[in-house]
Amino acid sequence: MTTIQDIGQIVRDARKSMGLRQEALAAAAGVGVRFLVELERGKPSVRLDKMLAVLDALGLELEVKPRGGAVRPVEL
């Protein structure tokens, strides 16, 4: 299972590999620098909508799937 600490590390690594400072990524994602710092540190109470905005700004996506790989169709 991916933890918020894992996600924070992925965000930090992607940001650094793109040569972005925290201020630039925060501005691109429409979030505050403080939020980005807390996300990268793995703070467990980050807001999902803001985290998704940061991932989008980095060109990343979050995938949610059932444990064990069994795929069940979802009816909306």
Secondary structure, 3 states (H helix, E strand, C coil): CCCHHHHHHHHHHHHHHCCCCHHHHHHHHCCCHHHHHHHHHCCCCCCHHHHHHHHHHCCCCCCCCCHHHCCCCCCC
